[in-house]
Amino acid sequence: MSTATGELRAGDELLLATDALAAWLLSHPEIDSGGARKQLGNIADLDHELFTEWVQSERDKSRMRNDDVALIRMRVKTEG
């Protein structure tokens, strides 16, 4: 496990992924080239049905483990 500290500001996002999705994300080369934010954003923007279809498609192609998959998006908003 690793930890980090910092300050969250309005407009920041935190994305939490379970291990099967996290492993999928880490196995893609676009993460090293700075594409992780876009890739995660695209996945997080899917509605429940499309997310489920995408996960099944990745499993069918043997690119994602058949394990629980969840993605939680948290956005920091201003008070008021």
Residue pairs with C-beta under 8 A, 6 or more apart in sequence:
8 14
8 76
9 76
10 76
10 77
10 78
11 75
11 76
12 75
12 76
13 73
13 74
13 75
13 76
14 73
14 74
14 76
15 40
15 44
15 71
15 72
15 73
15 74
16 71
16 72
16 74
17 25
17 40
17 70
17 71
17 72
18 67
18 68
18 69
18 70
18 71
19 67
20 64
20 65
20 66
20 67
20 68
20 69
21 43
21 55
21 64
21 69
21 70
21 71
23 64
23 65
24 58
24 63
24 64
25 31
25 36
25 39
25 40
27 63
28 35
28 39
30 36
30 38
30 39
31 39
40 71
43 51
43 54
43 71
44 71
44 73
46 54
51 71
55 64
55 69
58 64
59 65
59 66
